[in-house]
Amino acid sequence: MKNLLISLIALTGSIGVRGTNSGLIDWSAHQWQAPLLTDSRGPCPGLNTLANHGFLPRSGRNITIPIVLGAIQDGFNFQPTNLMRMVAKIGLLTTDNADNFALKELALHGTIEHDVSLSRNDLAIGDNIHFNETVFATLKNSNPGADYYNTTSAAQVLVQRLAEDSLINPNLTNTIKELTVRIIESGFYLSVIGNVTTGVAPKKFVQTFFEQERLPLEEGWHRSEVPIDDDNFNNLTNAIGVAITEWAPSGPIVCPWIRLQPEGEVSLVPIIEGTDHP
């Protein structure tokens, strides 16, 4: 996993951007508002939530790298780490715009968006943008008998979702890149909605986050007091990865790939060091 992340970061380069977080957030300016029909929303519940709370433009448009890094830091106390900078830069691959994107554009298959989502259908099945209750039920009903999710349950959900999705979409894309992204997303909800140190997140918080794309402030959630950075987040995602005892690539594409532009033919590039695949 570490070598893959290093290669992804090297592919996108580096950028010297820091967030805007002062440590003091005026939450009265960030009350949840449902998006308008004209607003842009995409497949990422975290970014949609930040837009619904006004940390990102509520329109979901004209989002630049500094804006998204500042929003993630202000809303979640997730620092502008190498990982977050990489994800923000990959977002620009989904658009023809020079320096900004809209949330809906992130649905471009093969960049950030991927098969076997925790809350969306695969593109081949239909709507890969909007929340899907049936898909989310796997996570929602996990870790029975407890009122929290943790790294063990998160790993089990990833395995179960892949098994379920393979039955209805045998042509799904499931390379090491997709697995890595799915582990990162699981670490994201456990850390920003739960605790980055313990890897535990209350179920009611996580369910509100996914189902309503709302920060569960009314339910008692508060932003992480511990800044989330490369070190503690990597510890969390590594714990999820270790708990996945068996995995193998599947589907017609078995080598990591990424789409480099929103139109035209798919561009495949190697993102694992030493790979011989295009």
Stockholm file with secondary structure:
# STOCKHOLM 1.0

chainA/1-278         MKNLLISLIALTGSIGVRGTNSGLIDWSAHQWQAPLLTDSRGPCPGLNTLANHGFLPRSGRNITIPIVLGAIQDGFNFQPTNLMRMVAKIGLLTTDNADNFALKELALHGTIEHDVSLSRNDLAIGDNIHFNETVFATLKNSNPGADYYNTTSAAQVLVQRLAEDSLINPNLTNTIKELTVRIIESGFYLSVIGNVTTGVAPKKFVQTFFEQERLPLEEGWHRSEVPIDDDNFNNLTNAIGVAITEWAPSGPIVCPWIRLQPEGEVSLVPIIEGTDHP
#=GR chainA/1-278 SS CHHHHHHHHHHHCCCCCCCCCCSCCCGGGGCCCCCCTTSCCCSCHHHHHHHHTTSSCTTCCSBCHHHHHHHHHHHHCBCCCHHHHHHHHHHGGGCSSSSCBCGGGGGSBTTTBCSSCSSSCCTTTSCSSSCCHHHHHHHHTCSTTCSEECHHHHHHHHHHHHHHHHHHCTTCCBCHHHHHHHHHHHHHHHHHTTBTTTTBEEHHHHHHHHHHCCCCTTTTCCCCSSCBCHHHHHHHHHHHHHHCCCCCCBSSCCSCCCCCSSSSSCCCCCCSTTCCCC
#=GC SS_cons         CHHHHHHHHHHHCCCCCCCCCCSCCCGGGGCCCCCCTTSCCCSCHHHHHHHHTTSSCTTCCSBCHHHHHHHHHHHHCBCCCHHHHHHHHHHGGGCSSSSCBCGGGGGSBTTTBCSSCSSSCCTTTSCSSSCCHHHHHHHHTCSTTCSEECHHHHHHHHHHHHHHHHHHCTTCCBCHHHHHHHHHHHHHHHHHTTBTTTTBEEHHHHHHHHHHCCCCTTTTCCCCSSCBCHHHHHHHHHHHHHHCCCCCCBSSCCSCCCCCSSSSSCCCCCCSTTCCCC
//
